[in-house]
């Protein structure tokens, strides 16, 4: 291998290590036996994990995050998959405009979306509710599900749908019996990423959640703002592990989808 290529690879790995180091430092810190944040740990223990599991506030926020992320995932898949199919296959007036509107949350700064949602939900009396969190997170996650589904639709032969229609199947039957089975890997990958995005999201959740509906990232931010809790490395480690599992599973499903296509 040429020397220039080796230097490029080494530089890339050095940059990657620099970016990921802060996330890896918290892992050994989560096994510390001290009530303070110390690195490197002087002693190793599961005391902080027991404190996390036994903390009512932490577990309440964790359950709320799982609830909001699960409902957001269901809404995102239910809206994103049909929307992606309509934009990819149908031809109707305003199709491009509709696509731009649905994908706009990926381009608009999250803080702007959060402020708009806060003002809108406040006027409707929904601010501070779980419903507001689910709707707010769905606005952020639907575009990602759509992008993944539209990428998968490019590898699906449209002639299969034409053949089904020739055999007498209606449009809904074609979508349900032909398209959805072929889109299953993309739908699962989109659902995994939607769940992860919702579970980790903090900006919108900070604006629209209430005292009793705060998610785990909001609880973490509050703990950093008002105190330096020793449980924070534990939560960070668990979130890192969840992100790694979800991203690996999503990448594997997308790779399988491309291979099948």
Helices and strands as residue ranges (DSSP letters): H 3-29, H 47-54, H 56-89, H 95-103, G 104-106, H 110-124, H 130-153, H 158-166, H 171-174, I 175-179, H 180-200, H 203-208, G 211-213, H 216-226, H 232-260
